Amino acid sequence: MRFAVWLLGLPLAFLVVVFAVANRQEIHLDLWPLPFGIDIPAYLAVLGPLALGLVGGALPVWLSSAAVRLRANRLARQLNASRTTPPPS
């Protein structure tokens, strides 16, 4: 599993870095309906919302599975405790 993460993660990280280096020019974003805008690099205009969407989608999934993870940990501790206690004589 760890190998697969590295196998997919390194090329993806490389592509993100290449994209960021190739798109460093400034763009102007109008913040409608506000009366002003901001100048940011083009890669931030693309990768920023992508990162926010990733975190915004992963966080609820991680939080909703917290109860399952807690129950699994509790059951694993109970199983380990039952294995270490000597059988009744």
C-alpha positions as CSV (number, residue, x, y, z in Angstrom):
1,M,0.0,0.0,0.0
2,R,2.8,2.4,0.9
3,F,4.5,1.7,-2.4
4,A,1.3,2.5,-4.3
5,V,1.0,5.8,-2.5
6,W,4.6,6.7,-3.5
7,L,4.1,5.4,-7.0
8,L,1.1,7.7,-7.5
9,G,2.0,10.5,-5.2
10,L,5.5,11.4,-6.6
11,P,4.4,11.9,-10.2
12,L,1.4,13.8,-9.1
13,A,3.5,16.1,-6.9
14,F,5.9,16.6,-9.8
15,L,3.0,17.6,-12.1
16,V,1.7,20.1,-9.5
17,V,5.2,21.7,-9.2
18,V,5.6,21.9,-12.9
19,F,2.2,23.4,-13.3
20,A,2.9,26.0,-10.5
21,V,6.3,27.0,-12.1
22,A,4.7,27.3,-15.6
23,N,1.8,29.5,-14.3
24,R,3.5,32.1,-12.1
25,Q,2.0,35.1,-14.0
26,E,-0.3,37.4,-12.0
27,I,-4.0,37.4,-12.8
28,H,-6.6,39.8,-11.4
29,L,-9.6,38.2,-9.7
30,D,-12.6,40.5,-9.1
31,L,-14.3,39.5,-5.9
32,W,-17.9,40.1,-7.0
33,P,-20.1,41.6,-5.3
34,L,-17.3,43.3,-3.3
35,P,-15.9,46.5,-4.9
36,F,-12.3,45.3,-5.1
37,G,-10.2,42.5,-6.5
38,I,-6.9,40.8,-5.8
39,D,-3.9,40.0,-7.9
40,I,-2.6,36.4,-7.4
41,P,-0.5,34.0,-9.3
42,A,-2.5,31.9,-11.8
43,Y,-1.5,28.6,-10.1
44,L,-3.1,29.7,-6.8
45,A,-6.3,30.5,-8.7
46,V,-6.4,26.9,-9.8
47,L,-4.7,24.9,-7.1
48,G,-6.2,26.9,-4.1
49,P,-9.8,25.9,-4.8
50,L,-8.7,22.4,-5.7
51,A,-7.0,22.0,-2.3
52,L,-10.0,23.6,-0.5
53,G,-12.4,21.2,-2.3
54,L,-10.2,18.2,-1.3
55,V,-10.1,19.2,2.3
56,G,-13.8,20.2,2.2
57,G,-14.7,16.7,1.0
58,A,-12.2,14.6,3.0
59,L,-12.9,16.3,6.3
60,P,-16.6,15.2,6.6
61,V,-15.8,11.7,5.5
62,W,-13.0,11.5,8.1
63,L,-15.3,12.9,10.8
64,S,-18.2,10.6,9.9
65,S,-16.0,7.5,10.2
66,A,-14.7,8.5,13.6
67,A,-17.3,6.5,15.4
68,V,-16.3,3.4,13.4
69,R,-12.6,3.9,14.1
70,L,-13.2,4.4,17.8
71,R,-15.3,1.2,18.0
72,A,-12.7,-0.8,16.1
73,N,-9.9,0.5,18.5
74,R,-12.0,-0.4,21.5
75,L,-12.7,-3.9,20.2
76,A,-9.0,-4.4,19.3
77,R,-8.0,-3.4,22.9
78,Q,-10.6,-5.8,24.3
79,L,-9.3,-8.6,22.1
80,N,-5.7,-8.0,23.1
81,A,-6.7,-7.9,26.7
82,S,-8.6,-11.2,26.4
83,R,-5.5,-12.8,24.8
84,T,-3.2,-11.7,27.6
85,T,-5.3,-12.9,30.5
86,P,-4.6,-16.5,31.5
87,P,-7.4,-19.0,31.1
88,P,-9.3,-20.0,34.2
89,S,-7.9,-23.1,36.0
